[in-house]
Amino acid sequence: MTGKEFLDNQLSSVVKIGVSDKTISLWQEIRKGLSNFIIVDSFAQIRKDEKVEGLALELLLFNKEYLIDIVVSRKNIYYTTILLKSIVEIEINNSYDDLGLFLNFSDSDTVKLSIGYGGGEKKIIYISDSKKFEDFLRIKENLLNTLADAIGNRK
């Protein structure tokens, strides 16, 4: 699947959020730019947008060279591209507080996927209910395998 096809599949979620015309225009530009981006794996979820009232669509997709993080809210699109080789850490846990600080218990109904890059100084974080644990685990395994292939450490 290409990045364009993946974004086409997410269009109904974008409409559900109630995005502005400007955001739709930016979405279309990103969509066109991902025509040749062959996806290894991807993840999508709608979540409550903490910054404003409403919803946001979070998208993660990666190929053999880049990881793309896209967050779409009513009036904004945050679009980040990370060189796969710059990823230094991938972590999944369900024992943290709202600030992302680790807690010493595991009865939380949420799970967090954290991807550290750029020497570990920067992180992309996805938080979801515990039902997404399998999705996060799949992403982690596929991302690690793709990264190993990219840097030539695959056995």
C-alpha positions as CSV (number, residue, x, y, z in Angstrom):
1,M,0.0,0.0,0.0
2,T,1.3,3.5,-0.7
3,G,1.1,6.5,1.6
4,K,-1.5,8.1,-0.8
5,E,-3.7,5.0,-0.5
6,F,-3.4,4.9,3.3
7,L,-4.4,8.6,3.5
8,D,-7.3,7.9,1.1
9,N,-8.5,5.3,3.5
10,Q,-8.3,7.8,6.4
11,L,-10.3,10.5,4.6
12,S,-13.6,9.6,6.4
13,S,-11.8,10.1,9.7
14,V,-10.6,13.5,8.6
15,V,-14.2,14.5,7.7
16,K,-15.4,13.2,11.0
17,I,-13.1,15.5,12.9
18,G,-14.7,18.5,11.0
19,V,-11.5,20.0,9.7
20,S,-11.2,23.4,8.0
21,D,-10.9,23.9,4.3
22,K,-7.3,24.9,4.8
23,T,-6.6,21.6,6.6
24,I,-8.2,19.7,3.8
25,S,-6.0,21.5,1.3
26,L,-2.9,20.6,3.3
27,W,-4.1,17.0,3.6
28,Q,-4.4,16.8,-0.2
29,E,-0.8,18.1,-0.7
30,I,0.6,15.6,1.8
31,R,-1.5,12.9,0.1
32,K,0.0,13.7,-3.3
33,G,3.5,13.7,-1.9
34,L,3.2,10.2,-0.5
35,S,2.2,8.6,-3.9
36,N,5.5,6.6,-4.1
37,F,5.9,6.0,-0.4
38,I,5.5,2.2,0.0
39,I,4.3,1.4,3.5
40,V,5.9,-1.4,5.5
41,D,3.3,-0.8,8.4
42,S,1.0,1.8,9.7
43,F,-1.3,2.8,12.6
44,A,-4.2,5.2,12.8
45,Q,-6.4,6.3,15.7
46,I,-8.8,9.1,16.5
47,R,-8.3,10.6,19.9
48,K,-9.5,13.6,22.0
49,D,-7.5,16.6,21.2
50,E,-6.1,18.0,24.4
51,K,-5.2,21.4,23.0
52,V,-8.7,22.3,21.8
53,E,-12.1,20.8,22.1
54,G,-12.7,18.1,19.5
55,L,-10.9,15.2,18.0
56,A,-7.6,14.6,16.4
57,L,-6.4,11.9,13.9
58,E,-3.0,10.4,14.7
59,L,-1.2,8.5,11.9
60,L,2.0,6.6,11.9
61,L,3.4,5.1,8.8
62,F,6.9,3.9,7.8
63,N,8.8,2.5,4.8
64,K,12.4,1.2,4.6
65,E,13.9,4.7,5.1
66,Y,11.5,7.0,6.9
67,L,8.9,7.1,9.6
68,I,6.1,9.6,9.2
69,D,4.0,11.0,12.0
70,I,0.9,13.0,11.1
71,V,-1.6,14.5,13.5
72,V,-4.7,16.2,12.1
73,S,-6.9,18.4,14.1
74,R,-9.7,20.8,13.1
75,K,-7.3,23.6,12.1
76,N,-3.9,22.1,12.1
77,I,-1.7,19.4,10.6
78,Y,1.5,18.4,12.3
79,Y,3.6,16.4,9.8
80,T,7.0,15.0,11.0
81,T,9.4,12.8,9.0
82,I,12.1,10.9,10.8
83,L,15.0,9.1,9.2
84,L,14.6,5.5,10.3
85,K,18.3,5.2,11.1
86,S,17.9,8.0,13.7
87,I,15.6,5.9,15.8
88,V,17.3,4.8,19.0
89,E,14.5,3.5,21.2
90,I,11.0,2.0,20.9
91,E,9.1,1.4,24.1
92,I,5.6,0.1,25.0
93,N,4.2,0.4,28.5
94,N,1.0,0.9,30.4
95,S,2.4,2.2,33.7
96,Y,2.7,5.9,33.5
97,D,0.8,9.1,34.5
98,D,-0.6,11.9,32.4
99,L,2.9,13.5,32.2
100,G,4.4,10.3,30.9
101,L,6.2,9.6,34.1
102,F,6.7,5.9,34.9
103,L,4.6,4.5,37.8
104,N,5.1,1.2,39.6
105,F,1.8,-0.5,38.8
106,S,0.2,-2.0,35.7
107,D,-3.5,-1.9,36.1
108,S,-3.8,1.1,33.7
109,D,-6.4,0.8,30.9
110,T,-4.1,2.8,28.6
111,V,-0.9,1.9,26.7
112,K,1.8,4.1,25.4
113,L,4.1,3.6,22.4
114,S,7.1,5.8,22.6
115,I,9.7,6.2,19.7
116,G,12.9,7.9,20.6
117,Y,15.1,9.5,17.9
118,G,17.8,12.0,17.3
119,G,20.1,10.6,20.0
120,G,17.1,9.9,22.3
121,E,16.4,13.6,22.9
122,K,13.2,13.6,20.9
123,K,10.2,11.3,21.2
124,I,7.0,10.6,19.3
125,I,4.3,9.3,21.7
126,Y,1.1,7.5,21.0
127,I,-1.4,6.8,23.8
128,S,-4.4,4.6,23.4
129,D,-6.6,2.2,25.4
130,S,-5.1,-1.1,26.2
131,K,-7.0,-2.8,23.3
132,K,-4.3,-1.2,21.0
133,F,-1.5,-3.1,22.7
134,E,-1.3,-5.7,19.9
135,D,-1.2,-2.9,17.3
136,F,1.6,-1.2,19.2
137,L,3.5,-4.5,19.6
138,R,3.1,-5.2,15.8
139,I,4.4,-1.7,15.0
140,K,7.4,-2.1,17.3
141,E,8.4,-5.5,15.9
142,N,8.0,-4.4,12.3
143,L,9.8,-1.2,12.9
144,L,12.7,-2.9,14.6
145,N,13.0,-5.5,11.8
146,T,12.9,-2.8,9.1
147,L,15.5,-0.7,11.1
148,A,17.7,-3.8,11.4
149,D,17.5,-4.3,7.6
150,A,18.3,-0.6,7.0
151,I,21.4,-0.6,9.1
152,G,22.5,-4.1,8.0
153,N,22.2,-5.8,11.4
154,R,19.7,-8.4,10.4
155,K,20.7,-12.0,11.1
